[in-house]
């Protein structure tokens, strides 16, 4: 009897939600389009009114709409970023305790600067609701870095992530790299030295030491860059080898700066940059991702369930 009562209650809840949704859509013509030409999504307040108290069930309804919009998209789903954002806005106001929908917005709202900033507003809501989840800082930081080119803001978010349980060790090295891009090597080095001094263990201290080593190498590479520019000014042509900086009766350099690992300085064939043959690349953030294609949970070989509430995430960030 109790089992049947439970089923009847669920059925009634679904019917009430369906009626409520119809009421919301009846208030405004279904042909109405938003400013960006997307299909109508109700305001969160209207959706909450229509749910008649079944907020979590209504949240799941709109969450499934967002999933279907992405899954059914023939072209790039990020082109539906505005509608996705509106749907996630409704979901997270009906049930702010949800988890993955916040990051879902960050993944797919990437087609324009407005979309990305809207996604970051949703991520702020996620951070407020889940202050101990480092992943929300990570996604927001990635948006600042890759799409908005706001390196200082990106570093701030990733640094916040490093303080939270479960964050991967590599983030501690990524933060000073972003600082280097936005504020210079001296700031990055100062931050790393402080982290190195206060490292919780030898493994962490070794990672900070590696990053400091890369900064010291980059400083020497930049000295070679300056010498290369002087060579071009004097001779009207570029160097073919780094050793050209030592050539001629009036060489630009009397000797090359020592490569810290005993390797060589070379001109990278692919980029044309002077690099240490030990590292093979310059000190910067190298990984680039196509807009709308960066899905960390997929990169980890995991997947996430599709119910907005009571989620169990497997193998994801």
C-alpha positions as CSV (number, residue, x, y, z in Angstrom):
1,X,0.0,0.0,0.0
2,X,2.8,2.4,0.9
3,X,4.5,1.6,-2.4
4,X,1.4,2.4,-4.4
5,X,0.9,5.7,-2.4
6,X,4.4,6.7,-3.3
7,X,3.8,6.0,-7.0
8,X,0.5,8.0,-6.9
9,X,2.3,10.9,-5.3
10,X,5.0,11.0,-7.9
11,X,2.4,10.8,-10.7
12,X,0.4,13.7,-9.2
13,X,3.6,15.7,-8.9
14,X,4.4,15.2,-12.5
15,X,0.9,16.2,-13.6
16,X,1.0,19.3,-11.4
17,X,4.4,20.3,-12.9
18,X,3.1,19.7,-16.4
19,X,0.1,21.9,-15.7
20,X,2.3,24.6,-14.1
21,X,4.7,24.6,-17.1
22,X,1.8,25.0,-19.5
23,X,0.5,27.9,-17.4
24,X,3.8,29.7,-17.7
25,X,4.0,29.2,-21.4
26,X,0.4,30.2,-21.8
27,X,1.1,33.6,-20.1
28,X,3.5,34.5,-22.9
29,X,3.0,33.5,-26.6
30,X,5.2,30.6,-27.6
31,X,6.2,32.4,-30.7
32,X,8.0,35.1,-28.6
33,X,11.7,35.1,-29.2
34,X,14.5,36.4,-27.0
35,X,16.8,39.2,-27.9
36,X,19.2,36.6,-29.4
37,X,16.7,34.8,-31.5
38,X,16.4,31.8,-29.2
39,X,13.2,30.0,-28.1
40,X,11.4,31.3,-25.0
41,X,12.6,30.2,-21.6
42,X,10.5,31.4,-18.6
43,X,11.9,33.7,-16.0
44,X,13.1,31.8,-12.9
45,X,10.4,33.5,-10.8
46,X,7.6,32.3,-13.2
47,X,9.1,28.8,-13.3
48,X,9.1,28.7,-9.5
49,X,5.5,29.8,-9.4
50,X,4.5,27.2,-11.9
51,X,6.2,24.4,-10.0
52,X,3.6,24.7,-7.2
53,X,6.2,23.8,-4.6
54,X,7.8,20.9,-6.6
55,X,11.0,23.0,-7.2
56,X,13.4,20.1,-7.5
57,X,11.2,18.3,-10.0
58,X,10.9,21.4,-12.1
59,X,14.6,21.9,-11.9
60,X,15.1,18.4,-13.4
61,X,12.6,19.2,-16.1
62,X,14.6,22.3,-17.3
63,X,17.9,20.5,-16.8
64,X,16.8,17.7,-19.2
65,X,15.8,20.4,-21.7
66,X,19.4,21.8,-21.5
67,X,20.9,18.3,-22.0
68,X,18.6,17.6,-24.9
69,X,19.5,20.9,-26.5
70,X,23.2,20.0,-26.4
71,X,22.7,16.4,-27.3
72,X,20.4,17.1,-30.2
73,X,22.4,19.9,-31.7
74,X,23.5,19.1,-35.2
75,X,26.2,21.8,-35.3
76,X,28.2,23.3,-32.5
77,X,26.0,23.2,-29.3
78,X,27.8,26.4,-28.0
79,X,25.7,28.3,-30.6
80,X,22.8,27.7,-28.3
81,X,24.8,29.2,-25.4
82,X,22.3,31.9,-24.6
83,X,19.4,29.4,-24.3
84,X,21.5,27.0,-22.3
85,X,22.4,29.8,-19.9
86,X,18.7,30.7,-19.5
87,X,17.8,27.1,-18.8
88,X,20.6,26.7,-16.3
89,X,19.7,29.9,-14.6
90,X,16.2,28.5,-14.1
91,X,17.6,25.2,-12.9
92,X,19.9,26.7,-10.4
93,X,17.4,29.1,-9.0
94,X,14.8,26.4,-8.6
95,X,17.3,24.1,-7.0
96,X,20.5,25.9,-6.1
97,X,22.0,22.8,-4.5
98,X,22.6,21.1,-7.8
99,X,26.2,20.5,-8.8
100,X,27.1,19.7,-12.4
101,X,24.7,22.1,-14.1
102,X,26.9,25.1,-13.1
103,X,29.9,23.6,-14.8
104,X,27.7,22.4,-17.7
105,X,27.0,26.1,-18.4
106,X,30.8,26.9,-18.4
107,X,31.5,24.1,-20.9
108,X,28.9,25.1,-23.5
109,X,28.4,28.8,-23.1
110,X,31.5,29.8,-25.1
111,X,30.3,31.3,-28.5
112,X,30.6,34.9,-27.4
113,X,32.0,37.1,-24.7
114,X,28.5,37.7,-23.4
115,X,27.9,34.0,-23.1
116,X,31.1,33.4,-21.3
117,X,30.5,36.2,-18.8
118,X,27.0,34.9,-18.2
119,X,28.5,31.4,-17.6
120,X,30.9,33.0,-15.1
121,X,28.0,34.6,-13.2
122,X,26.4,31.1,-12.9
123,X,29.7,29.7,-11.8
124,X,29.8,32.3,-9.0
125,X,26.5,31.0,-7.9
126,X,27.9,27.5,-7.9
127,X,30.9,28.6,-5.9
128,X,28.6,30.2,-3.3
129,X,26.6,27.0,-3.0
130,X,29.6,24.6,-3.1
131,X,32.5,26.6,-1.5
132,X,34.6,23.4,-1.0
133,X,34.5,22.2,-4.6
134,X,37.7,23.2,-6.4
135,X,36.2,22.4,-9.8
136,X,34.0,25.4,-9.9
137,X,37.0,27.7,-9.4
138,X,38.8,25.7,-12.1
139,X,36.1,26.2,-14.7
140,X,35.7,29.8,-14.0
141,X,39.4,30.4,-14.1
142,X,39.7,28.6,-17.4
143,X,37.0,30.9,-18.9
144,X,39.0,33.9,-17.7
145,X,42.2,32.5,-19.2
146,X,41.2,31.0,-22.5
147,X,38.1,33.0,-23.7
148,X,38.5,36.3,-22.0
149,X,42.3,36.6,-21.8
150,X,42.0,37.8,-18.3
151,X,45.1,36.2,-16.9
152,X,45.2,37.8,-13.4
153,X,41.6,36.8,-12.8
154,X,42.3,33.3,-14.0
155,X,45.3,33.0,-11.7
156,X,43.1,34.2,-8.8
157,X,40.5,31.5,-9.4
158,X,43.0,28.7,-9.8
159,X,44.9,29.8,-6.7
160,X,41.6,29.6,-4.8
161,X,41.2,26.1,-6.2
162,X,44.6,25.0,-5.0
163,X,43.4,25.7,-1.4
164,X,40.5,23.2,-1.6
165,X,40.6,19.5,-1.0
166,X,41.0,17.2,-4.0
167,X,42.6,19.8,-6.3
168,X,45.3,18.3,-8.6
169,X,48.9,19.2,-7.8
170,X,49.6,20.6,-11.2
171,X,47.4,23.6,-10.5
172,X,50.1,25.0,-8.2
173,X,52.4,25.2,-11.1
174,X,49.8,26.7,-13.5
175,X,49.0,29.6,-11.2
176,X,52.5,31.2,-11.4
177,X,52.5,30.6,-15.2
178,X,49.4,32.7,-15.4
179,X,51.0,35.3,-13.1
180,X,54.0,35.4,-15.5
181,X,51.8,36.1,-18.4
182,X,49.9,38.9,-16.6
183,X,52.3,40.5,-14.2
184,X,55.9,39.3,-15.1
185,X,58.3,36.7,-14.1
186,X,59.3,38.5,-10.9
187,X,55.8,38.2,-9.4
188,X,55.6,34.5,-10.5
189,X,59.0,33.8,-8.9
190,X,58.0,35.5,-5.7
191,X,54.8,33.5,-5.4
192,X,56.6,30.3,-6.1
193,X,59.3,31.0,-3.6
194,X,56.7,31.6,-0.9
195,X,54.9,28.3,-1.9
196,X,58.2,26.5,-1.8
197,X,59.0,27.8,1.7
198,X,55.6,26.7,3.0
199,X,55.3,23.5,1.1
200,X,53.5,20.8,3.1
201,X,55.9,18.1,2.1
202,X,58.9,17.2,0.0
203,X,56.9,16.2,-3.1
204,X,55.1,19.5,-3.2
205,X,58.4,21.4,-2.5
206,X,60.0,19.5,-5.5
207,X,57.2,20.6,-7.8
208,X,57.7,24.3,-6.8
209,X,61.4,23.9,-7.3
210,X,60.8,22.6,-10.9
211,X,58.6,25.6,-11.6
212,X,61.3,28.0,-10.2
213,X,63.8,26.3,-12.5
214,X,61.6,27.0,-15.5
215,X,61.4,30.6,-14.5
216,X,65.2,30.9,-14.2
217,X,65.5,29.3,-17.6
218,X,63.0,31.7,-19.1
219,X,64.9,34.6,-17.7
220,X,68.0,33.5,-19.6
221,X,66.0,32.8,-22.7
222,X,64.7,36.4,-22.6
223,X,68.3,37.6,-22.4
224,X,68.9,35.7,-25.6
225,X,65.8,37.3,-27.2
226,X,67.2,40.7,-26.5
227,X,70.5,39.8,-28.0
228,X,68.7,38.4,-31.0
229,X,66.9,41.7,-31.5
230,X,70.3,43.5,-31.3
231,X,71.8,41.1,-33.9
232,X,68.9,41.8,-36.3
233,X,69.4,45.6,-35.8
234,X,73.1,45.3,-36.6
235,X,73.0,42.9,-39.5
236,X,69.5,43.4,-41.0
237,X,68.8,39.7,-40.8
238,X,67.9,37.0,-38.2
239,X,70.2,34.4,-36.7
240,X,70.2,30.9,-38.1
241,X,71.7,29.4,-34.9
242,X,71.9,30.7,-31.4
243,X,75.7,30.6,-31.8
244,X,75.5,33.4,-34.4
245,X,75.2,35.7,-31.4
246,X,78.9,35.0,-30.7
247,X,80.1,35.3,-34.3
248,X,82.0,38.1,-36.0
249,X,84.6,40.7,-34.9
250,X,82.0,42.5,-32.8
251,X,79.7,39.8,-31.4
252,X,76.5,40.7,-29.7
253,X,77.4,38.4,-26.8
254,X,80.8,37.3,-25.5
255,X,79.3,34.0,-24.3
256,X,75.9,32.4,-24.1
257,X,74.1,32.3,-20.7
258,X,74.5,28.8,-19.2
259,X,71.7,26.4,-19.8
260,X,70.9,25.3,-16.3
261,X,70.9,21.5,-17.1
262,X,74.0,21.4,-19.3
263,X,71.9,21.2,-22.5
264,X,71.9,23.7,-25.4
265,X,70.1,26.7,-26.6
266,X,68.5,26.1,-30.0
267,X,66.1,27.9,-32.4
268,X,63.0,25.8,-32.4
269,X,62.1,24.8,-36.0
270,X,58.4,25.0,-35.4
271,X,58.0,28.3,-33.5
272,X,61.3,30.1,-34.4
273,X,61.8,30.8,-30.7
274,X,65.0,30.4,-28.8
275,X,64.4,27.5,-26.4
276,X,66.3,25.3,-24.0
277,X,66.8,21.9,-25.5
278,X,66.0,20.5,-22.1
279,X,62.5,21.9,-22.0
280,X,61.9,22.2,-25.8
281,X,59.5,25.1,-25.3
282,X,59.2,28.5,-23.7
283,X,57.7,29.1,-20.3
284,X,54.0,29.7,-20.8
285,X,50.6,28.0,-20.8
286,X,50.7,25.8,-23.9
287,X,47.5,23.8,-23.8
288,X,44.9,25.4,-26.1
289,X,41.3,24.1,-26.4
290,X,38.7,24.8,-29.1
291,X,35.8,26.8,-27.8
292,X,33.0,24.6,-26.6
293,X,35.1,21.5,-26.8
294,X,36.9,21.5,-23.5
295,X,35.2,18.9,-21.3
296,X,37.5,18.0,-18.4
297,X,35.4,15.1,-17.3
298,X,35.5,13.6,-20.7
299,X,39.3,14.2,-20.8
300,X,39.5,12.1,-17.7
301,X,37.6,9.3,-19.3
302,X,34.6,9.7,-17.0
303,X,31.0,10.6,-17.3
304,X,28.3,12.3,-15.2
305,X,24.8,11.2,-14.6
306,X,22.1,13.5,-16.0
307,X,19.7,14.1,-13.1
308,X,20.2,17.6,-11.8
309,X,19.6,16.6,-8.2
310,X,21.2,13.8,-6.2
311,X,24.0,13.5,-8.7
312,X,26.7,10.9,-8.6
313,X,29.8,11.9,-10.7
314,X,32.3,9.4,-11.9
315,X,35.8,10.1,-13.0
316,X,35.2,13.8,-13.5
317,X,37.0,16.9,-12.3
